Amino acid sequence: MIELGIIGGSGLKALAGFELLHQKEPSTPFGEASSPLSFGTFAGREVVFLARHGQPHHIPPHKVNYRANLWALRANGVSKVISINAVGGISGGMQPGRIVIPDQIIDYTSSRAHTFFDGDTAKVVHVDFSRPYDEGLRRILVDAVVGDGLDVRDGGTYGATQGPRLETAAEIQRMERDGCHIVGMTGMPEASLARELSLRYASIAVVANWAAGKLDEEISMAVIERNLADGMQLVQRLLMRAVPLL
């Protein structure tokens, strides 16, 4: 049984070095997943890969079927999930190219299907979400690159926004006051849905740009794409070291 699932975000539609064994179109009670599940080997370990935004990339963050994605992974034996997220940098030290393993999250999204317990179950269910990311997985991701020269930030608060538009400078100022270090559009409800399914879940966040208002110039998609390309090379290095330990 393959236990490890990797969800690729913007900039990571496929894993370099991933040896595909077969693909499967998953069926779930919540509709279609974003992409077929790709079963194969990576870094000597059997993994399942899912492209969050589809293949090719065409699903915006607010339209991702997070419930179907996570349900499909669990239904196929996955118990641990590593999520790759492209983010903007808010606080000092969160410059483009930085890799962050967040330990907290604040949800600013709205109108997304955010729970499996929406009234169709026999009882009301509340899950503890005090620590939204699995600490054991976080420690492996952080410690895997010790001595490798890869600069990985241990901890940080991810502010999850609705998208698909980028944020205003005032919104980023508010998020910084709230304690957010990075901002992205796909962190929620993915993290909380994973908790509802008892999946161990952690994120590798790649800073692709400074958030709105942090620089004088406008945010350029060309710059974001260039930074993402460089950042995903670092993610590949991290995964090559961490996956055998997972």
N, C-alpha and C positions, 0 to 999 in steps of 0.2 A: 504494500500500500504506500503510495506517495503522500508524504505528510506535509511537505513544504510547498506553499504557493507564493508566487511573486507577481504582484500587480504592477505593471509598467504604466507610467504616466506620460505626460508630454515630454518628448525627447527620448523616450525609451519604449519604442514599439516592439523591439525584439532584443534578445540578449546575445551579444557576441560570444561565440563559443558554445552556444546552446545547441545540442544535438537532438533534433526532433525525432521522436519515435512515432507519435501519431497525434492526431487532433480529434476533438470531439465537440459536436454542437450540443451544449447542455440544455436540458429542459428543466424549467423551474416553475413553481406555483406563482412566481412573480414576473413571468414574462421572459424575454430573451436577455441573455448576458451580452456584454459589450462586444465580445469576440469569442471565437471558438477557444476551448481550453487546449493549450499545447502541452503535451506530455513529452518529457525528454530528460536528458542529463545535462548538468551544468556543474563545473568544478568537482566532478566525480560523484555528484549526488543527483538522485532522481527528483525532479521538480515539476510543478505545473505552472505555466506562464499564462497570464491573461492580460490583454491590452485594454486598459480602462476606457480609452477614448475610441476604441475600435481599430480595425485594420482594413483600410487606411484610417488615419486619424480624422474622425468626422463628428464625434459626439461631444457637445460642449459640456462643461462641468455640471450645470444644473439639470442636464438631461441624462446623465449617466444613471443606469439602472443598478444602483449600489446593492439593492436587496438581491437581485438576480445574480449578480457577480459573486457575492459572498456565499449565497446559498449553493450555487453551482460548485464552488470550491469545496465547501464542506461536504456536499453530497458525493464528491469524488475522493473523499478520504483526507483532505487537507485539514490539518489541525494548527499549523503555524503559517502566518501570512506576513510577508515583508512587502510593504507598500512604498513605491517610489513616487515622490511628489515634487513638482517644480514650484518654487515659492519666490516671493519677494523679500528682500531684507529690510527690516525696520530698525532694529537697534544697532548700536555700534558693534563692529566685528562681524556683522552679517553681510559682508560684501559679496558680490557675484563670484560664483565659483566655490563658495563655502559649502561644506557638507554638514548638516545638522541632524542629530538624532533626537527629536523632540520628546519631552516627557509630559507635557501638558497641552491642552487645546481649549480654545474658546470658540463657540459656535455662533456665527453671525448669519448663518444661512436661513432661508425661509422657504416654505412650501415644498420641500423635498420629502419624499416618502422615507421617513427616518426611523421606522421601527417595524419589527415583525409582530409586535403585540399591539395591534390597532383595534382591538375590540372583538375580534373573531375568536379569541381563545376563551376558555371556560372561566378564567379569572384574570384580574388585573396583575400585570407583572412589572416589577421595577428592578432594574439591575444596577449594581454599584458601579459607578464610573469615576470614582475618586482619582484613580490612577489609570488614565485612558490607554496607556501603552504598556505592554508586557515588559516588566523590568528585566526578566531573564533574557529575552531577545535583545533588548536595548543594550545590555551589558556585553553580549556577544558582538554586536555590531560595533560598539565603541572600542572594545578591547582587541578585536581582530586585527586592527591595523597598527597596534603599538609597535614602534620600531620600524614601521614601513614608510615613514615620512609623510603620510597622508593626514592632513589636518581635519579632524572630525570634532565637531562641537558636541559635547556631552550635555544634552538637556536644552530646553528652550520651549517657549509657548507658541504654538501654532494658532494663528487667527484664521478661521475658515470663513470665507465670504461667499456670497451667492454667485457672482459672475453672471454672464461671461465678460462683462465690462471690467476694466481695472478700477481700482478704488480712487476716491478723491484724496487730495492732500489732507483735508480735514478728517476724513475717515481714518486715515493712517495715524494722524495725531491722536485721535480718540483711542485707537487700538494700542498705541504705544503707552498711553496713560493707563490702559487696562492691563498692561503687562505683557503684551504680545511682542515677540522677537522676530517672527516671520509671518508672512501672510500668503495664503493660497486658497484655492477654490475646490479642492477635492478631499480635504481631510475629514470632512463630515458630510453625510452621516456614516461614512465608511467605518470609522473607528468604533462608533457606538454600536453599529450593526454587528461588527465582528464580536464585540463583547456579548451581545445578546445571543450569539451562536456559540459562545464559549470558545472562540478561536483566539489563540495567542497572536497578538498583532503588534507590529512595530513599523515605524516609518523611517525612510531615508529621505530627507528633504534636501533638495539641491537649490541653492540660491541662484536665480537666473538674472535678477535685476534688483536695483534699489527700488523700494516702494515709492509711491507717489509723494512728491514734495521733498524727497531726500536729496535730489539733485535739481539744479536750475532748469535743465532741459527736459523735454517731454520723454516719456518712456518709448523706446524704439523696439518694435518687434524684431527687427533685424539683429539688434544687440542681444535681445533675449535669446533668440535662436542660436546665436554664436556662443553665448555663455552656457546655454544648455548643452550644446555639443561638447564643449570642454568639460562641463560638470559631469556629464554622463560617462565620460572616460574614467573619471574618478570613482563614480558609482560602480562601474564594472570592476575596478581594482578592489573596492571594498567588498563587493559580493564574492569575488574569487577567493578572498581570504576568509569571509564569514560563513559562506554556505556550507563548507565542510564541517564547521563547528555546530551547525544548527540541527 
